[in-house]
Amino acid sequence: MRTVDEAPEAFQLFLAPFMEQLTQKTLGNAVQLMTEDERAEFDRLLGLMIHPVRLFAPYTF
């Protein structure tokens, strides 16, 4: 859970060097600058920030 809580800050720190290189600062442009390993880390951090969909539990109430 700690990793999930820290993901937004880690994501910003990870993206900072890429955004500094860009004149038009978008995620798509930043991704184009990344290597394969950097893209894997980007996907991992992004996945931690996106909350999974909670399945409906019919007997929860």
C-alpha positions as CSV (number, residue, x, y, z in Angstrom):
1,M,0.0,0.0,0.0
2,R,2.9,2.3,0.7
3,T,4.1,2.1,-2.9
4,V,0.6,3.0,-4.2
5,D,0.5,6.1,-1.9
6,E,3.9,7.2,-3.1
7,A,3.3,6.5,-6.8
8,P,2.1,10.1,-7.8
9,E,5.2,11.7,-6.4
10,A,7.5,9.0,-7.9
11,F,5.7,9.4,-11.2
12,Q,6.4,13.2,-11.2
13,L,10.0,12.7,-10.3
14,F,10.4,10.1,-13.0
15,L,8.9,12.3,-15.7
16,A,10.7,15.5,-14.8
17,P,13.9,14.9,-16.8
18,F,11.9,14.0,-19.9
19,M,9.6,17.1,-19.6
20,E,12.7,19.4,-19.2
21,Q,13.8,18.3,-22.7
22,L,10.4,19.1,-24.4
23,T,9.0,22.4,-25.7
24,Q,5.5,20.9,-26.0
25,K,5.1,19.1,-22.7
26,T,2.7,16.2,-23.2
27,L,2.9,12.6,-21.9
28,G,3.0,11.3,-25.5
29,N,6.0,13.4,-26.3
30,A,7.7,12.3,-23.2
31,V,7.1,8.6,-23.9
32,Q,8.7,9.0,-27.3
33,L,12.0,10.0,-25.6
34,M,12.0,6.9,-23.3
35,T,14.0,3.7,-23.8
36,E,12.3,0.4,-23.5
37,D,13.3,0.0,-19.8
38,E,12.2,3.6,-19.0
39,R,8.8,2.8,-20.7
40,A,8.4,-0.3,-18.5
41,E,9.0,1.9,-15.4
42,F,6.5,4.5,-16.7
43,D,3.9,1.8,-17.2
44,R,4.5,0.4,-13.7
45,L,4.2,3.7,-12.0
46,L,1.1,4.6,-14.1
47,G,-0.5,1.3,-13.1
48,L,0.1,2.0,-9.4
49,M,-1.7,5.3,-9.8
50,I,-4.8,3.9,-11.5
51,H,-7.1,2.3,-9.0
52,P,-8.4,-1.1,-10.0
53,V,-12.1,-1.3,-10.7
54,R,-13.9,-2.8,-7.7
55,L,-16.2,-5.6,-8.6
56,F,-19.8,-5.4,-7.4
57,A,-20.4,-7.5,-4.4
58,P,-24.1,-8.1,-4.0
59,Y,-24.0,-8.9,-0.3
60,T,-22.0,-6.0,0.9
61,F,-24.9,-4.0,2.4
